């Protein structure tokens, strides 16, 4: 029903939910900007973000690797002066270069990726930050669920990078 109103120009309040274990009130529809800086130019992207505002979509999703970081850069430009109207989430994991800390989920890679994402997005905080894909260095098996000591060893290996 919402999409009918969206495409035919009628406006109404967007249904919102509170994400579990947070105080984040988000629209039921999350807008992803994977195509920004690739198939979607800045003019069209600006119209998309304006449409989100007009229809009550406040939850935006991006990732460090979308179009080599261009999606985050463009979104950062488009949110200038209105960042506080949105719940902004990004993701980490994919390769952004050849250096060891430009890919994967090591501690160093995560810290570098969040700093780079914040810079590209022109903000000093994200509301959500999550793993785009597993990196294969930690496999969650029945053994690790049942054996906390084994799980701790794997987590320590990951943390040491």
Beta strands, then each sheet from edge to edge (+ up, - down):
strand 1: 16-18
strand 2: 25-27
strand 3: 30-32
strand 4: 59-61
strand 5: 87-92
strand 6: 128-131
sheet 1: 1+ 2-
sheet 2: 3+ 4+ 5+ 6+
end
